[in-house]
Amino acid sequence: MVQAPGNFKEFFDAYVLEEWAVSAAGSSRNLGYEHTLPALSPEHWQMVLTSVTARMQMRGTLPSPGWKTALAQHVGRPAN
């Protein structure tokens, strides 16, 4: 669950990160990966990121700089 932040930007950033995390988990499941996001191999993680990127583009969203690192940290993966 997302904690209530002190300002709108913090709220928005936390909301977007959580939305990306849910999208990543769904993508992982749809791709047939049985591991949790932190346990995925680097190759499978890249496939999940590609799927999340496609979902963003279908919604008309442009990924912000650093979003892959932020998402990795949010779901418990090492940020490369």
C-alpha positions in Angstrom: 0.0 0.0 0.0 1.2 3.5 -0.8 2.0 5.7 2.2 0.3 9.1 2.3 3.0 11.6 1.3 3.3 15.2 2.2 2.8 16.8 -1.2 1.2 16.1 -4.6 4.4 15.3 -6.5 5.4 12.7 -3.9 1.9 11.3 -4.1 2.0 11.2 -7.9 5.4 9.6 -8.0 4.4 6.9 -5.5 1.2 6.3 -7.4 3.0 6.0 -10.8 5.6 3.7 -9.3 3.0 1.4 -7.8 1.1 1.4 -11.2 4.3 0.4 -13.0 4.9 -2.3 -10.4 1.5 -3.8 -10.9 2.0 -3.7 -14.6 5.4 -5.4 -14.3 3.9 -8.1 -12.1 1.1 -8.7 -14.6 3.5 -8.7 -17.5 5.7 -11.3 -15.7 2.7 -13.5 -15.1 1.5 -13.1 -18.7 4.9 -14.0 -20.0 4.7 -17.2 -18.0 7.5 -16.4 -15.5 6.9 -18.2 -12.1 9.3 -16.1 -10.0 8.7 -12.9 -8.2 10.0 -9.7 -9.8 13.2 -9.6 -7.6 14.0 -13.2 -8.5 13.7 -12.9 -12.3 16.8 -13.4 -14.3 18.2 -10.3 -16.0 17.0 -11.6 -19.4 13.4 -12.1 -18.1 13.5 -8.7 -16.3 14.3 -7.1 -19.6 11.3 -8.8 -21.2 9.1 -7.5 -18.4 10.5 -3.9 -18.9 9.8 -4.2 -22.6 6.2 -5.2 -21.9 5.7 -2.4 -19.3 7.1 0.1 -21.9 4.6 -1.2 -24.5 1.7 -0.8 -22.0 2.8 2.8 -21.2 2.9 3.6 -24.9 -0.5 2.1 -25.5 -1.8 4.5 -22.8 -0.1 7.5 -24.4 2.5 7.8 -21.6 6.1 8.7 -22.2 8.4 7.0 -19.8 10.3 9.5 -17.7 14.1 9.4 -17.4 15.3 6.9 -14.8 12.0 5.0 -14.6 13.6 1.6 -15.1 15.9 2.2 -12.1 13.1 3.6 -10.0 10.9 0.6 -10.8 13.7 -1.9 -10.1 14.3 -0.3 -6.7 10.6 -0.2 -6.0 10.1 -3.9 -6.6 13.3 -4.9 -4.8 15.6 -5.5 -7.7 19.2 -4.2 -7.8 19.3 -0.9 -9.8 21.9 -1.4 -12.6 
